[in-house]
Amino acid sequence: MGRGVERVALTVGCVGLLVVAIAGCTAAPAASDADSPAQSQPAVSQPADPPAASPSPPVETATECVDGTWNADLDGLIGQQAQQLSATGLDVTSADATGSQTLSIGREGVLGFDADMTFVLAVDMAGGLTMTMTQTHTGVLSANWEWSDDATADGGTIRFSDFDDSGYDVQTAIDINGQSAESPFPPPSVAAADVPTVVTCDGNTLTTHPEGSPFTTTWTRG
């Protein structure tokens, strides 16, 4: 039984916290018939087509895409956790997520994270025992961010600095058949989320994947 509790605690605890210049030219005005004979009129030059607009630099394009407020797909996240536990041999009987998780990314390099959400996982431990883990995330955290060298127009890896999780709180409760039980391992510190994170962005969809995490969070533009 202890090994199963350990697996659930570690898995749920890992939810981591993610000038185009167009030059133009105009032709000189043509001489009129009244100014000179027709045969002496110079040929009128045609205006050249303006050069095609150059695309924005990849980093700027990626920044434009991620800029804004994003809402997490909590159902998708809890579903990944359930799959992760099932892959270890545990019998997950239910996995539910309620509340909200919001990510605000500013193009000037600031990031805010606001959560008021609850995850509930139930596992059949056999022998008539059912374990339920409830984890709540509340509060806000903030950081500065910048792209790493791998950034493209679709995203890349972002790194954080000045990470502040002092206003963020995670509480985990485990019960077995309705009786409170202690988790053998506390969940990792929220500060563990301060790791390089791979980001992709496509219009109104964003994904974040912290390095080393088994989970990818999908966000939709708010």
N, CA, C and O of each residue as an XYZ file, in Angstrom:
888
protein
N       0.832     -1.210      0.000
C       0.000      0.000      0.000
C       0.861      1.251      0.000
O       0.536      2.226     -0.679
N       1.972      1.237      0.765
C       2.821      2.412      0.833
C       3.404      2.787     -0.506
O       3.528      3.972     -0.815
N       3.773      1.781     -1.327
C       4.348      2.076     -2.632
C       3.337      2.787     -3.536
O       3.703      3.684     -4.295
N       2.068      2.385     -3.452
C       1.044      3.036     -4.265
C       0.842      4.480     -3.857
O       0.707      5.360     -4.706
N       0.821      4.725     -2.545
C       0.692      6.101     -2.060
C       1.861      6.937     -2.559
O       1.692      8.086     -2.968
N       3.041      6.348     -2.520
C       4.241      7.065     -2.960
C       4.140      7.450     -4.426
O       4.478      8.575     -4.794
N       3.681      6.533     -5.265
C       3.575      6.824     -6.700
C       2.600      7.964     -6.960
O       2.886      8.870     -7.743
N       1.441      7.914     -6.295
C       0.449      8.966     -6.498
C       0.989     10.308     -6.026
O       0.827     11.317     -6.712
N       1.629     10.328     -4.861
C       2.141     11.585     -4.321
C       3.173     12.207     -5.251
O       3.144     13.415     -5.490
N       4.085     11.393     -5.778
C       5.122     11.933     -6.646
C       4.549     12.402     -7.970
O       4.967     13.434     -8.495
N       3.594     11.654     -8.519
C       3.029     12.027     -9.819
C       2.237     13.313     -9.729
O       2.428     14.216    -10.544
N       1.349     13.412     -8.748
C       0.553     14.634     -8.616
C       1.447     15.801     -8.244
O       1.200     16.928     -8.673
N       2.475     15.554     -7.459
C       3.368     16.631     -7.057
C       4.174     17.198     -8.201
O       4.691     18.311     -8.102
N       4.290     16.451     -9.287
C       5.094     16.910    -10.425
C       4.328     17.829    -11.356
O       4.903     18.294    -12.340
N       3.068     18.115    -11.099
C       2.295     18.928    -12.024
C       2.892     20.318    -12.063
O       2.410     21.115    -11.258
N       3.678     20.668    -12.712
C       4.354     21.904    -12.562
C       3.710     23.152    -12.985
O       3.093     23.856    -13.784
N       4.053     23.015    -12.338
C       3.709     24.277    -12.581
C       4.776     24.166    -13.754
O       4.989     25.131    -14.488
N       5.195     28.361    -18.776
C       5.226     28.278    -19.060
C       5.371     29.400    -19.471
O       5.547     29.600    -20.672
N       9.898     45.633    -38.184
C       9.429     46.804    -39.025
C       9.817     46.497    -40.476
O      10.906     46.666    -41.025
N       8.752     46.041    -40.934
C       9.055     45.756    -42.338
C       9.051     47.075    -43.111
O       8.015     47.732    -43.217
N      10.205     47.460    -43.649
C      10.277     48.700    -44.430
C      10.056     48.371    -45.890
O      10.775     47.549    -46.459
N       9.073     49.001    -46.500
C       8.785     48.778    -47.928
C       9.228     50.013    -48.700
O       8.662     51.096    -48.550
N      10.219     49.834    -49.502
C      10.710     50.959    -50.297
C       9.918     51.038    -51.590
O       9.618     50.015    -52.206
N       9.584     52.245    -51.996
C       8.858     52.428    -53.246
C       9.547     53.486    -54.094
O      10.314     54.299    -53.577
N       9.278     53.479    -55.376
C       9.844     54.519    -56.223
C       8.769     54.966    -57.205
O       7.887     54.191    -57.576
N       8.853     56.209    -57.614
C       7.886     56.742    -58.584
C       8.619     57.203    -59.815
O       9.754     57.675    -59.734
N       7.971     57.068    -60.966
C       8.604     57.486    -62.218
C       8.540     58.996    -62.357
O       7.625     59.644    -61.848
N       9.529     59.549    -63.058
C       9.495     60.986    -63.344
C       8.324     61.268    -64.259
O       8.002     60.428    -65.099
N       7.664     62.428    -64.134
C       6.510     62.713    -64.981
C       6.910     62.792    -66.439
O       7.963     63.332    -66.779
N       6.075     62.256    -67.286
C       6.368     62.266    -68.734
C       6.087     63.640    -69.317
O       5.222     64.373    -68.838
N       6.842     63.978    -70.374
C       6.605     65.260    -71.064
C       5.294     65.187    -71.803
O       4.885     64.119    -72.257
N       4.621     66.341    -71.926
C       3.334     66.373    -72.610
C       3.544     66.617    -74.098
O       4.630     67.011    -74.524
N       2.510     66.385    -74.876
C       2.581     66.622    -76.308
C       2.873     68.083    -76.611
O       3.543     68.383    -77.600
N       2.389     68.988    -75.787
C       2.566     70.425    -76.041
C       3.997     70.851    -75.825
O       4.434     71.852    -76.393
N       4.746     70.106    -75.006
C       6.117     70.501    -74.699
C       7.079     70.167    -75.816
O       8.023     70.920    -76.051
N       6.872     69.060    -76.515
C       7.815     68.651    -77.557
C       7.116     67.722    -78.517
O       6.068     67.160    -78.200
N       7.697     67.557    -79.698
C       7.087     66.651    -80.661
C       7.043     65.245    -80.110
O       7.844     64.843    -79.267
N       6.060     64.508    -80.630
C       5.851     63.167    -80.112
C       7.085     62.308    -80.299
O       7.418     61.489    -79.443
N       7.792     62.505    -81.472
C       8.915     61.620    -81.728
C      10.082     61.885    -80.792
O      10.965     61.039    -80.648
N      10.097     63.057    -80.147
C      11.215     63.357    -79.246
C      10.912     63.034    -77.788
O      11.760     63.240    -76.920
N       9.708     62.527    -77.509
C       9.344     62.227    -76.112
C      10.135     61.024    -75.622
O      10.194     60.003    -76.307
N      10.748     61.131    -74.436
C      11.478     59.973    -73.891
C      10.489     58.905    -73.460
O       9.328     59.185    -73.162
N      10.977     57.682    -73.436
C      10.128     56.585    -72.963
C       9.820     56.782    -71.492
O      10.670     57.195    -70.704
N       8.581     56.477    -71.148
C       8.151     56.613    -69.750
C       8.514     55.340    -68.999
O       8.083     54.249    -69.371
N       9.306     55.482    -67.944
C       9.677     54.303    -67.157
C       8.511     53.869    -66.286
O       7.775     54.703    -65.757
N       8.349     52.585    -66.143
C       7.274     52.039    -65.327
C       7.766     51.861    -63.890
O       8.910     51.473    -63.656
N       6.891     52.148    -62.947
C       7.313     51.976    -61.543
C       7.627     50.515    -61.249
O       6.900     49.609    -61.656
N       8.704     50.314    -60.548
C       9.089     48.948    -60.182
C       8.179     48.431    -59.084
O       7.727     49.186    -58.222
N       7.916     47.129    -59.128
C       7.127     46.529    -58.051
C       7.895     46.663    -56.744
O       9.108     46.457    -56.710
N       7.186     47.010    -55.655
C       7.885     47.120    -54.368
C       8.389     45.756    -53.947
O       7.763     44.743    -54.258
N       9.508     45.711    -53.248
C      10.037     44.420    -52.793
C       9.064     43.763    -51.820
O       8.342     44.428    -51.077
N       9.072     42.445    -51.854
C       8.193     41.710    -50.948
C       8.571     42.005    -49.510
O       9.744     42.186    -49.180
N       7.551     42.050    -48.656
C       7.793     42.312    -47.241
C       8.596     41.166    -46.635
O       8.311     39.993    -46.876
N       9.589     41.524    -45.858
C      10.378     40.504    -45.187
C       9.639     40.031    -43.940
O       9.014     40.841    -43.256
N       9.697     38.743    -43.633
C       9.013     38.260    -42.435
C       9.664     38.812    -41.179
O      10.848     39.147    -41.173
N       8.870     38.902    -40.110
C       9.426     39.343    -38.839
C      10.449     38.328    -38.362
O      10.330     37.141    -38.667
N      11.452     38.775    -37.618
C      12.425     37.827    -37.071
C      11.711     36.745    -36.257
O      10.695     37.033    -35.625
N      12.218     35.505    -36.257
C      11.538     34.412    -35.550
C      11.219     34.714    -34.094
O      10.114     34.427    -33.635
N      12.169     35.290    -33.360
C      11.925     35.560    -31.947
C      10.791     36.558    -31.776
O       9.951     36.395    -30.891
N      10.757     37.600    -32.623
C       9.680     38.586    -32.532
C       8.342     37.950    -32.859
O       7.338     38.242    -32.210
N       8.322     37.076    -33.869
C       7.076     36.402    -34.227
C       6.584     35.525    -33.091
O       5.394     35.524    -32.778
N       7.490     34.777    -32.471
C       7.118     33.923    -31.348
C       6.613     34.753    -30.176
O       5.650     34.376    -29.508
N       7.269     35.885    -29.929
C       6.857     36.745    -28.819
C       5.462     37.306    -29.055
O       4.650     37.366    -28.132
N       5.183     37.714    -30.282
C       3.853     38.212    -30.604
C       2.792     37.145    -30.345
O       1.688     37.446    -29.891
N       3.146     35.895    -30.641
C       2.177     34.812    -30.477
C       1.888     34.532    -29.006
O       0.729     34.375    -28.624
N       2.937     34.467    -28.172
C       2.724     34.084    -26.765
C       2.169     35.230    -25.932
O       1.604     34.998    -24.863
N       2.319     36.441    -26.396
C       1.865     37.609    -25.641
C       0.364     37.529    -25.383
O      -0.420     37.393    -26.322
N      -0.039     37.613    -24.124
C      -1.466     37.611    -23.802
C      -1.781     36.772    -22.583
O      -0.889     36.393    -21.823
N      -3.064     36.486    -22.405
C      -3.546     35.706    -21.264
C      -4.063     34.362    -21.749
O      -4.766     34.282    -22.756
N      -3.706     33.303    -21.020
C      -3.995     31.937    -21.439
C      -4.657     31.148    -20.304
O      -4.321     31.317    -19.132
N      -5.602     30.286    -20.677
C      -6.309     29.440    -19.709
C      -5.938     27.977    -19.919
O      -5.973     27.473    -21.042
N      -5.584     27.300    -18.829
C      -5.101     25.924    -18.920
C      -6.243     24.937    -19.132
O      -7.350     25.122    -18.627
N      -5.947     23.887    -19.889
C      -6.849     22.749    -20.049
C      -6.608     21.812    -18.868
O      -5.764     20.920    -18.947
N      -7.339     22.006    -17.781
C      -7.127     21.216    -16.573
C      -7.558     19.769    -16.767
O      -6.936     18.863    -16.213
N      -8.608     19.539    -17.539
C      -9.042     18.165    -17.785
C      -7.946     17.378    -18.503
O      -7.694     16.213    -18.193
N      -7.299     18.034    -19.468
C      -6.213     17.367    -20.166
C      -5.050     17.065    -19.244
O      -4.403     16.026    -19.375
N      -4.777     17.974    -18.301
C      -3.664     17.795    -17.386
C      -3.922     16.654    -16.407
O      -3.046     15.820    -16.180
N      -5.125     16.616    -15.824
C      -5.432     15.535    -14.884
C      -5.500     14.200    -15.613
O      -5.182     13.157    -15.041
N      -5.919     14.234    -16.885
C      -5.941     13.008    -17.679
C      -4.546     12.440    -17.884
O      -4.357     11.224    -17.855
N      -3.557     13.328    -18.092
C      -2.178     12.874    -18.239
C      -1.671     12.245    -16.948
O      -0.943     11.252    -16.976
N      -2.059     12.824    -15.821
C      -1.645     12.266    -14.538
C      -2.221     10.870    -14.342
O      -1.533      9.958    -13.882
N      -3.500     10.717    -14.701
C      -4.134      9.406    -14.565
C      -3.431      8.369    -15.437
O      -3.211      7.237    -15.008
N      -3.079      8.759    -16.659
C      -2.377      7.844    -17.551
C      -1.004      7.477    -16.997
O      -0.573      6.328    -17.092
N      -0.322      8.464    -16.416
C       0.997      8.214    -15.850
C       0.913      7.200    -14.717
O       1.750      6.302    -14.625
N      -0.087      7.336    -13.859
C      -0.251      6.397    -12.749
C      -0.662      5.012    -13.241
O      -0.179      3.993    -12.746
N      -1.559      4.993    -14.219
C      -2.003      3.700    -14.756
C      -0.835      2.941    -15.371
O      -0.779      1.714    -15.303
N       0.095      3.677    -15.972
C       1.254      3.041    -16.604
C       2.158      2.361    -15.577
O       2.934      1.471    -15.926
N       2.060      2.780    -14.306
C       2.866      2.143    -13.258
C       2.151      0.937    -12.650
O       2.689      0.272    -11.764
N       0.938      0.658    -13.129
C       0.214     -0.506    -12.639
C      -0.880     -0.202    -11.640
O      -1.550     -1.117    -11.162
N      -1.076      1.073    -11.312
C      -2.141      1.429    -10.373
C      -3.486      1.480    -11.094
O      -3.563      1.812    -12.276
N      -4.530      1.147    -10.363
C      -5.885      1.143    -10.913
C      -6.558      2.468    -10.582
O      -7.165      2.610     -9.520
N      -6.453      3.437    -11.485
C      -7.051      4.753    -11.262
C      -8.531      4.671    -11.621
O      -8.885      4.373    -12.762
N      -9.386      4.934    -10.647
C     -10.826      4.806    -10.874
C     -11.489      6.127    -11.225
O     -12.570      6.130    -11.815
N     -10.872      7.248    -10.877
C     -11.424      8.550    -11.262
C     -10.334      9.602    -11.180
O      -9.389      9.494    -10.399
N     -10.497     10.635    -12.018
C      -9.546     11.750    -12.046
C     -10.321     13.005    -12.436
O     -10.827     13.103    -13.554
N     -10.411     13.950    -11.530
C     -11.226     15.140    -11.765
C     -10.432     16.410    -11.475
O      -9.575     16.443    -10.592
N     -10.738     17.441    -12.233
C     -10.108     18.745    -12.028
C     -11.187     19.819    -12.050
O     -12.070     19.804    -12.908
N     -11.114     20.737    -11.118
C     -12.050     21.866    -11.076
C     -11.260     23.155    -10.844
O     -10.124     23.129    -10.371
N     -11.883     24.269    -11.184
C     -11.254     25.557    -10.954
C     -10.617     26.110    -12.207
O     -11.052     25.816    -13.320
N      -9.585     26.912    -12.021
C      -8.951     27.583    -13.162
C      -7.469     27.796    -12.902
O      -7.009     27.843    -11.761
N      -6.747     27.923    -13.996
C      -5.314     28.201    -13.967
C      -5.043     29.152    -15.132
O      -5.321     28.819    -16.284
N      -4.508     30.316    -14.839
C      -4.321     31.349    -15.850
C      -2.857     31.749    -15.937
O      -2.185     31.934    -14.922
N      -2.380     31.877    -17.151
C      -1.005     32.296    -17.414
C      -1.042     33.599    -18.198
O      -1.713     33.691    -19.226
N      -0.327     34.601    -17.717
C      -0.243     35.888    -18.410
C       1.201     36.113    -18.831
O       2.102     36.154    -17.994
N       1.415     36.257    -20.132
C       2.763     36.441    -20.663
C       2.839     37.811    -21.316
O       2.060     38.124    -22.217
N       3.769     38.612    -20.864
C       3.962     39.938    -21.438
C       5.148     39.937    -22.373
O       6.188     39.359    -22.055
N       5.010     40.581    -23.531
C       6.093     40.611    -24.504
C       7.319     41.348    -23.979
O       8.419     41.202    -24.512
N       7.117     42.151    -22.916
C       8.253     42.856    -22.353
C       9.081     41.964    -21.443
O      10.083     42.415    -20.888
N       8.680     40.694    -21.275
C       9.491     39.751    -20.521
C       9.035     39.480    -19.107
O       9.835     39.049    -18.277
N       7.771     39.721    -18.808
C       7.244     39.409    -17.480
C       6.158     38.345    -17.626
O       5.468     38.269    -18.642
N       6.031     37.536    -16.594
C       5.085     36.431    -16.628
C       4.361     36.346    -15.291
O       4.975     36.490    -14.234
N       3.055     36.112    -15.344
C       2.267     35.939    -14.133
C       1.452     34.656    -14.211
O       1.021     34.251    -15.291
N       1.246     34.026    -13.077
C       0.557     32.741    -13.011
C      -0.430     32.808    -11.866
O      -0.060     33.140    -10.740
N      -1.696     32.492    -12.148
C      -2.763     32.613    -11.149
C      -3.562     31.322    -11.143
O      -4.056     30.890    -12.185
N      -3.693     30.702     -9.971
C      -4.395     29.422     -9.903
C      -5.385     29.388     -8.750
O      -5.141     29.931     -7.672
N      -6.496     28.740     -9.010
C      -7.482     28.410     -7.979
C      -8.118     27.097     -8.439
O      -9.236     27.082     -8.955
N      -7.397     26.011     -8.245
C      -7.826     24.741     -8.834
C      -7.632     23.594     -7.854
O      -6.850     23.677     -6.907
N      -8.377     22.514     -8.116
C      -8.300     21.316     -7.280
C      -8.255     20.079     -8.165
O      -9.058     19.924     -9.085
N      -7.303     19.202     -7.869
C      -7.204     17.905     -8.541
C      -7.613     16.814     -7.550
O      -7.202     16.837     -6.390
N      -8.419     15.867     -8.009
C      -8.813     14.731     -7.164
C      -8.589     13.441     -7.943
O      -9.152     13.248     -9.021
N      -7.761     12.561     -7.387
C      -7.474     11.265     -8.001
C      -7.866     10.148     -7.032
O      -7.539     10.211     -5.847
N      -8.556      9.139     -7.527
C      -8.929      7.986     -6.716
C      -8.287      6.740     -7.303
O      -8.301      6.537     -8.517
N      -7.724      5.910     -6.438
C      -7.030      4.696     -6.866
C      -7.540      3.505     -6.067
O      -7.599      3.544     -4.838
N      -7.908      2.449     -6.780
C      -8.310      1.194     -6.132
C      -7.037      0.458     -5.726
O      -6.265      0.017     -6.578
N      -6.825      0.332     -4.417
C      -5.613     -0.291     -3.900
C      -5.758     -1.797     -3.708
O      -4.839     -2.453     -3.219
N      -6.922     -2.350     -4.097
C      -7.229     -3.785     -3.920
C      -7.453     -4.087     -2.436
O      -7.129     -3.278     -1.566
N      -7.997     -5.230     -2.179
C      -8.276     -5.609     -0.795
C      -9.331     -4.741     -0.149
O      -9.375     -4.621      1.075
N     -10.193     -4.126     -0.971
C     -11.244     -3.279     -0.418
C     -10.789     -1.890     -0.033
O     -11.534     -1.161      0.621
N      -9.583     -1.503     -0.423
C      -9.056     -0.190     -0.056
C      -9.068      0.758     -1.252
O      -8.644      0.396     -2.350
N      -9.557      1.970     -1.026
C      -9.553      3.012     -2.050
C      -8.820      4.228     -1.508
O      -9.150      4.738     -0.437
N      -7.845      4.678     -2.239
C      -7.094      5.860     -1.831
C      -7.513      7.046     -2.687
O      -7.633      6.927     -3.907
N      -7.733      8.178     -2.052
C      -8.091      9.408     -2.753
C      -7.085     10.487     -2.399
O      -6.828     10.751     -1.225
N      -6.515     11.112     -3.427
C      -5.609     12.236     -3.199
C      -6.262     13.504     -3.723
O      -6.735     13.550     -4.858
N      -6.284     14.532     -2.884
C      -6.836     15.838     -3.256
C      -5.728     16.874     -3.142
O      -5.099     17.017     -2.094
N      -5.501     17.584     -4.218
C      -4.460     18.615     -4.209
C      -5.050     19.928     -4.682
O      -5.694     19.983     -5.729
N      -4.832     20.991     -3.913
C      -5.328     22.321     -4.274
C      -4.144     23.243     -4.560
O      -3.120     23.201     -3.878
N      -4.311     24.067     -5.575
C      -3.333     25.092     -5.934
C      -4.041     26.439     -5.855
O      -5.054     26.643     -6.525
N      -3.533     27.343     -5.061
C      -4.133     28.674     -4.950
C      -3.043     29.739     -4.913
O      -1.940     29.506     -4.419
N      -3.374     30.904     -5.443
C      -2.466     32.036     -5.349
C      -1.821     32.407     -6.661
O      -2.240     31.958     -7.728
N      -0.792     33.237     -6.571
C      -0.129     33.767     -7.753
C       1.383     33.611     -7.613
O       1.920     33.548     -6.507
N       2.040     33.552     -8.741
C       3.499     33.618     -8.780
C       3.891     34.450     -9.990
O       3.076     34.696    -10.879
N       5.135     34.877    -10.016
C       5.587     35.739    -11.105
C       7.060     35.465    -11.407
O       7.785     34.888    -10.596
N       7.472     35.891    -12.586
C       8.862     35.719    -12.992
C       9.137     36.604    -14.194
O       8.214     37.070    -14.862
N      10.401     36.829    -14.459
C      10.824     37.399    -15.730
C      11.190     36.239    -16.643
O      11.607     35.181    -16.172
N      11.034     36.436    -17.953
C      11.338     35.355    -18.880
C      12.041     35.886    -20.111
O      11.949     37.068    -20.441
N      12.756     34.976    -20.794
C      13.397     35.308    -22.058
C      13.571     34.028    -22.866
O      13.611     32.930    -22.312
N      13.672     34.187    -24.178
C      13.881     33.042    -25.051
C      15.322     32.563    -24.960
O      16.246     33.354    -24.773
N      15.494     31.244    -25.096
C      16.829     30.697    -25.290
C      17.183     30.809    -26.774
O      16.404     31.334    -27.570
N      18.342     30.321    -27.127
C      18.825     30.488    -28.506
C      18.061     29.658    -29.524
O      18.237     29.853    -30.727
N      17.206     28.723    -29.066
C      16.527     27.831    -30.009
C      15.193     28.373    -30.504
O      14.462     27.659    -31.191
N      14.861     29.610    -30.175
C      13.547     30.149    -30.518
C      13.336     30.220    -32.023
O      14.231     30.608    -32.774
N      12.134     29.839    -32.450
C      11.713     29.963    -33.839
C      10.408     30.740    -33.857
O       9.944     31.206    -32.816
N       9.814     30.881    -35.038
C       8.546     31.602    -35.129
C       7.435     30.883    -34.394
O       6.417     31.493    -34.065
N       7.611     29.578    -34.127
C       6.572     28.792    -33.457
C       6.800     28.624    -31.970
O       5.994     27.989    -31.290
N       7.882     29.181    -31.453
C       8.159     29.040    -30.028
C       9.604     28.680    -29.772
O      10.486     29.010    -30.566
N       9.849     27.998    -28.659
C      11.202     27.628    -28.273
C      11.262     27.397    -26.784
O      10.236     27.166    -26.144
N      12.452     27.457    -26.231
C      12.632     27.265    -24.790
C      12.727     28.620    -24.109
O      13.467     29.500    -24.550
N      11.970     28.778    -23.030
C      12.071     30.011    -22.260
C      12.717     29.715    -20.913
O      12.545     28.638    -20.343
N      13.455     30.687    -20.425
C      14.119     30.577    -19.129
C      13.626     31.704    -18.228
O      13.227     32.772    -18.692
N      13.666     31.434    -16.937
C      13.096     32.357    -15.965
C      14.176     32.973    -15.091
O      15.254     32.410    -14.897
N      13.850     34.144    -14.572
C      14.685     34.788    -13.556
C      13.753     35.545    -12.616
O      12.599     35.812    -12.950
N      14.266     35.884    -11.447
C      13.464     36.602    -10.439
C      12.144     35.881    -10.179
O      11.089     36.510    -10.096
N      12.213     34.567    -10.052
C      11.030     33.742     -9.821
C      10.531     33.964     -8.401
O      11.290     33.816     -7.444
N       9.264     34.316     -8.262
C       8.674     34.609     -6.950
C       7.415     33.781     -6.753
O       6.389     34.045     -7.379
N       7.493     32.774     -5.879
C       6.329     31.935     -5.587
C       5.818     32.143     -4.172
O       5.106     31.297     -3.631
N       6.187     33.287     -3.567
C       5.813     33.530     -2.179
C       4.302     33.640     -1.978
O       3.804     33.439     -0.870
N       3.572     33.958     -3.052
C       2.119     34.079     -2.932
C       1.374     32.866     -3.429
O       0.167     32.929     -3.665
N       2.095     31.735     -3.595
C       1.482     30.532     -4.164
C       1.503     29.420     -3.130
O       2.474     29.261     -2.390
N       0.402     28.639     -3.086
C       0.296     27.601     -2.060
C      -0.254     26.308     -2.659
O      -1.209     26.330     -3.436
N       0.355     25.191     -2.292
C      -0.111     23.866     -2.712
C      -0.387     23.038     -1.461
O       0.472     22.909     -0.588
N      -1.570     22.489     -1.384
C      -1.950     21.629     -0.262
C      -2.373     20.265     -0.801
O      -3.143     20.174     -1.758
N      -1.854     19.199     -0.171
C      -2.176     17.846     -0.600
C      -2.737     17.048      0.568
O      -2.177     17.051      1.664
N      -3.849     16.368      0.321
C      -4.470     15.514      1.353
C      -4.726     14.136      0.763
O      -5.182     14.006     -0.374
N      -4.425     13.103      1.557
C      -4.652     11.723      1.139
C      -5.559     11.054      2.155
O      -5.366     11.185      3.364
N      -6.550     10.338      1.649
C      -7.337      9.513      2.568
C      -7.508      8.125      1.979
O      -7.533      7.953      0.761
N      -7.625      7.151      2.842
C      -7.832      5.763      2.461
C      -9.117      5.293      3.116
O      -9.228      5.231      4.341
N     -10.076      4.968      2.280
C     -11.420      4.593      2.766
C     -11.986      5.629      3.722
O     -12.603      5.302      4.736
N     -11.756      6.901      3.366
C     -12.333      7.988      4.154
C     -11.521      8.392      5.367
O     -11.880      9.348      6.054
N     -10.437      7.687      5.646
C      -9.600      8.013      6.793
C      -8.341      8.733      6.324
O      -7.680      8.301      5.380
N      -8.020      9.832      6.993
C      -6.861     10.621      6.599
C      -5.581      9.804      6.714
O      -5.389      9.062      7.677
N      -4.708      9.949      5.721
C      -3.430      9.241      5.734
C      -2.333     10.203      5.332
O      -2.557     11.134      4.559
N      -1.142      9.970      5.865
C      -0.018     10.834      5.532
C       0.636     10.394      4.244
O       0.788      9.200      3.986
N       1.028     11.374      3.428
C       1.806     11.080      2.239
C       3.248     10.827      2.671
O       3.792     11.589      3.471
N       3.875      9.769      2.157
C       5.262      9.487      2.563
C       6.254     10.516      2.053
O       7.360     10.626      2.583
N       5.868     11.284      1.012
C       6.744     12.309      0.464
C       5.942     13.580      0.252
O       4.860     13.534     -0.333
N       6.448     14.704      0.713
C       5.757     15.964      0.407
C       5.901     16.273     -1.067
O       6.882     15.863     -1.689
N       4.936     16.995     -1.647
C       5.082     17.370     -3.057
C       6.270     18.286     -3.232
O       6.635     19.004     -2.302
N       6.889     18.278     -4.416
C       8.028     19.175     -4.653
C       7.633     20.625     -4.437
O       6.471     20.998     -4.599
N       8.607     21.432     -4.072
C       8.360     22.856     -3.904
C       7.881     23.464     -5.209
O       8.292     23.045     -6.291
N       7.003     24.461     -5.097
C       6.546     25.158     -6.294
C       7.731     25.758     -7.039
O       7.694     25.895     -8.262
N       8.779     26.114     -6.306
C       9.959     26.701     -6.942
C      10.605     25.733     -7.924
O      11.394     26.148     -8.773
N      10.277     24.443     -7.815
C      10.813     23.476     -8.770
C      10.291     23.735    -10.176
O      10.838     23.222    -11.153
N       9.223     24.540    -10.277
C       8.691     24.877    -11.601
C       9.574     25.889    -12.321
O       9.380     26.154    -13.507
N      10.544     26.453    -11.604
C      11.446     27.442    -12.189
C      12.541     26.722    -12.979
O      13.718     26.762    -12.619
N      12.126     26.064    -14.060
C      13.055     25.310    -14.909
C      12.810     25.734    -16.351
O      11.733     26.238    -16.670
N      13.794     25.537    -17.225
C      13.565     25.857    -18.641
C      12.321     25.136    -19.151
O      12.109     23.962    -18.845
N      11.506     25.833    -19.922
C      10.228     25.282    -20.375
C      10.109     25.435    -21.893
O      10.305     26.519    -22.442
N       9.786     24.335    -22.548
C       9.598     24.353    -23.995
C       8.188     24.850    -24.301
O       7.210     24.320    -23.773
N       8.087     25.855    -25.141
C       6.816     26.498    -25.458
C       6.558     26.418    -26.954
O       7.452     26.686    -27.756
N       5.346     26.052    -27.328
C       4.921     26.171    -28.720
C       3.696     27.063    -28.769
O       2.895     27.082    -27.834
N       3.550     27.797    -29.851
C       2.426     28.717    -29.974
C       1.913     28.721    -31.404
O       2.686     28.836    -32.355
N       0.597     28.593    -31.542
C      -0.034     28.589    -32.855
C      -1.378     29.284    -32.742
O      -2.381     28.654    -32.407
N      -1.402     30.583    -33.021
C      -2.655     31.329    -32.944
C      -3.187     31.408    -31.526
O      -2.618     32.100    -30.682
N      -4.288     30.695    -31.259
C      -4.930     30.745    -29.953
C      -4.625     29.526    -29.096
O      -5.314     29.275    -28.107
N      -3.601     28.767    -29.464
C      -3.223     27.582    -28.693
C      -1.754     27.656    -28.300
O      -0.885     27.939    -29.125
N      -1.497     27.395    -27.019
C      -0.152     27.427    -26.468
C       0.082     26.121    -25.718
O      -0.828     25.610    -25.065
N       1.294     25.578    -25.806
C       1.647     24.438    -24.962
C       2.915     24.765    -24.197
O       3.784     25.482    -24.693
N       3.017     24.234    -22.984
C       4.214     24.407    -22.168
C       4.639     23.046    -21.633
O       3.818     22.258    -21.164
N       5.944     22.790    -21.714
C       6.481     21.513    -21.237
C       7.777     21.774    -20.487
O       8.826     21.947    -21.107
N       7.718     21.805    -19.143
C       8.952     22.000    -18.366
C       9.926     20.850    -18.615
O       9.524     19.689    -18.679
N      11.196     21.179    -18.753
C      12.201     20.141    -18.981
C      12.193     19.141    -17.831
O      12.204     19.527    -16.662
N      12.174     17.851    -18.170
C      12.186     16.805    -17.161
C      10.821     16.399    -16.667
O      10.703     15.417    -15.933
N       9.778     17.129    -17.047
C       8.424     16.798    -16.601
C       7.761     15.836    -17.588
O       8.004     15.934    -18.790
N       6.923     14.903    -17.103
C       6.185     14.031    -18.021
C       4.933     14.696    -18.579
O       4.224     14.102    -19.391
N       4.657     15.924    -18.149
C       3.389     16.549    -18.498
C       3.558     17.765    -19.409
O       4.511     18.535    -19.290
N       2.600     17.906    -20.317
C       2.506     19.083    -21.177
C       1.159     19.745    -20.935
O       0.119     19.088    -21.000
N       1.174     21.036    -20.658
C      -0.067     21.758    -20.443
C      -0.458     22.473    -21.724
O       0.370     23.129    -22.354
N      -1.727     22.345    -22.109
C      -2.273     23.049    -23.257
C      -3.104     24.223    -22.763
O      -3.904     24.092    -21.837
N      -2.900     25.368    -23.395
C      -3.586     26.606    -22.995
C      -4.330     27.171    -24.191
O      -3.894     27.025    -25.333
N      -5.453     27.817    -23.922
C      -6.177     28.550    -24.958
C      -6.196     30.025    -24.581
O      -6.242     30.384    -23.405
N      -6.161     30.863    -25.601
C      -6.089     32.295    -25.350
C      -7.349     32.786    -24.638
O      -8.464     32.419    -25.008
N      -7.162     33.614    -23.618
C      -8.272     34.096    -22.824
C      -8.960     35.290    -23.448
O      -9.923     35.810    -22.886
